[in-house]
Amino acid sequence: MKTNLPCPSVAADRRPRTAGFTIVEVMMAAIVMAFAITSSITTMQRGFLSLDTARNITIAGQIMQSEFEKMRLLPWATVDTYDATGSAIAVTVDTSFTANAFIGTRFALTRRVDVIRTGMKQVTLTVSWRSYDGRTITRSYASYYGQNGLYDYFYNSL
């Protein structure tokens, strides 16, 4: 008995092909994935750098504010002895900051004193440190210190 079945080579051509990815499609997907991963890592690094800088700016501000508050508690005779040459003098950072292992010796504090008039000085504090990528960053605050206080100075000098 003869059957009407096609020969095996013809039957294979009539079967539906299973869908699959070509090597080019796989390579393109890998390239897109690699680009996405590298750009996200770069973005995360920049974000961590910004976060580190923001934290250190806050700490630097606290160091300078603390130093100004200590200076304001001093009598005029002590502040009057500050070197007023207009050059920056290194100042020791308060132990309440250096006791923290994270801060330690990373921050350097300098003070510059300029005489405005008799009985009035401008004090500029500058804190500098290195970020984790090696850049040196500095922040400065300036304030006035009057012999009898700022209000008395302005009231009596005008």
C-alpha positions as CSV (number, residue, x, y, z in Angstrom):
1,M,0.0,0.0,0.0
2,K,1.3,3.3,-1.0
3,T,0.9,6.4,1.2
4,N,0.8,10.0,0.1
5,L,3.3,11.2,2.6
6,P,5.9,13.6,1.3
7,C,9.6,12.6,1.5
8,P,11.4,13.6,4.8
9,S,13.3,16.5,3.3
10,V,10.1,18.2,2.0
11,A,8.3,17.6,5.4
12,A,11.1,19.3,7.3
13,D,10.6,22.4,5.1
14,R,6.9,22.6,5.8
15,R,7.3,22.5,9.7
16,P,7.0,25.9,11.3
17,R,10.4,27.2,12.4
18,T,11.0,28.0,16.0
19,A,11.8,31.7,16.6
20,G,15.3,32.6,18.1
21,F,17.7,35.4,18.3
22,T,20.5,35.8,15.9
23,I,24.0,36.5,17.1
24,V,23.8,40.1,15.9
25,E,20.7,40.7,18.1
26,V,22.4,39.2,21.1
27,M,25.5,41.4,20.5
28,M,23.4,44.5,20.2
29,A,21.5,43.7,23.5
30,A,24.9,43.1,25.2
31,I,26.2,46.4,24.0
32,V,23.1,48.3,25.2
33,M,23.3,46.5,28.6
34,A,27.0,47.3,29.0
35,F,26.4,51.0,28.1
36,A,23.5,51.1,30.7
37,I,25.7,49.6,33.4
38,T,28.7,51.8,32.8
39,S,26.7,55.0,32.7
40,S,24.9,54.1,35.9
41,I,28.2,53.3,37.7
42,T,29.5,56.7,36.5
43,T,26.4,58.5,37.7
44,M,26.6,56.7,41.1
45,Q,30.3,57.8,41.5
46,R,29.4,61.4,40.8
47,G,26.5,61.2,43.2
48,F,28.8,59.8,45.9
49,L,31.3,62.6,45.2
50,S,28.6,65.2,45.6
51,L,27.4,63.6,48.8
52,D,30.9,63.6,50.2
53,T,31.4,67.2,49.3
54,A,28.1,68.3,50.9
55,R,29.0,66.4,54.1
56,N,32.4,68.0,54.3
57,I,31.1,71.5,53.6
58,T,28.7,71.1,56.5
59,I,31.5,69.9,58.8
60,A,33.7,72.8,57.6
61,G,30.9,75.2,58.4
62,Q,30.5,73.7,61.8
63,I,34.3,74.0,62.5
64,M,34.4,77.7,61.5
65,Q,31.2,78.5,63.4
66,S,32.6,76.8,66.5
67,E,35.9,78.8,66.2
68,F,34.0,82.1,65.8
69,E,31.9,81.4,68.9
70,K,35.0,80.6,70.9
71,M,36.6,83.8,69.7
72,R,33.5,85.9,70.6
73,L,33.8,84.6,74.2
74,L,37.3,85.9,74.5
75,P,38.1,89.4,75.8
76,W,39.2,92.1,73.5
77,A,42.8,92.0,74.9
78,T,43.2,88.4,73.6
79,V,41.7,89.0,70.2
80,D,43.7,92.2,69.9
81,T,46.9,90.1,70.1
82,Y,45.9,88.1,67.0
83,D,48.5,88.5,64.3
84,A,47.1,91.2,62.0
85,T,49.6,91.0,59.2
86,G,47.0,90.0,56.7
87,S,48.5,86.5,56.3
88,A,46.8,83.3,57.2
89,I,47.9,81.6,60.4
90,A,47.3,77.9,61.1
91,V,44.8,77.3,63.9
92,T,44.3,74.0,65.7
93,V,40.9,72.5,65.0
94,D,38.8,72.0,68.2
95,T,39.2,68.6,69.8
96,S,35.5,68.1,69.7
97,F,35.9,67.6,65.9
98,T,39.3,65.9,65.8
99,A,38.1,63.2,68.3
100,N,35.9,61.9,65.5
101,A,37.9,59.4,63.5
102,F,36.1,60.4,60.2
103,I,37.3,64.0,60.6
104,G,40.6,63.4,62.4
105,T,43.3,65.4,60.7
106,R,41.5,65.8,57.3
107,F,40.6,69.4,57.9
108,A,43.0,72.3,58.2
109,L,41.9,75.6,59.7
110,T,43.6,79.0,59.1
111,R,42.8,82.5,60.5
112,R,43.5,85.8,58.8
113,V,43.0,89.0,60.7
114,D,42.8,92.5,59.1
115,V,42.6,95.7,61.1
116,I,39.7,97.8,59.8
117,R,40.1,100.7,62.2
118,T,41.2,101.1,65.8
119,G,38.9,98.8,67.8
120,M,37.6,96.9,64.8
121,K,39.0,93.8,63.1
122,Q,37.9,91.5,60.3
123,V,38.6,87.9,61.0
124,T,38.5,85.4,58.1
125,L,38.5,81.7,58.8
126,T,39.3,79.2,56.1
127,V,39.0,75.4,56.2
128,S,40.5,73.2,53.6
129,W,40.4,69.5,53.0
130,R,40.9,66.9,50.3
131,S,37.9,65.1,48.8
132,Y,38.1,61.4,48.2
133,D,39.0,62.0,44.6
134,G,42.0,64.1,45.6
135,R,40.7,67.6,44.9
136,T,41.5,70.3,47.5
137,I,38.3,72.1,48.6
138,T,38.2,75.3,50.7
139,R,35.5,77.2,52.4
140,S,35.8,80.6,54.2
141,Y,33.8,82.7,56.6
142,A,34.5,86.3,57.5
143,S,33.2,88.2,60.5
144,Y,33.9,91.5,62.3
145,Y,35.0,91.8,65.9
146,G,34.6,95.1,67.7
147,Q,36.3,96.1,70.9
148,N,33.1,97.0,72.6
149,G,30.8,94.9,70.3
150,L,29.7,95.7,66.8
151,Y,26.7,97.8,67.7
152,D,28.7,100.0,70.1
153,Y,31.4,100.4,67.4
154,F,29.0,101.6,64.7
155,Y,27.0,103.8,67.1
156,N,30.1,105.6,68.4
157,S,31.9,105.8,65.1
158,L,29.2,107.6,63.1
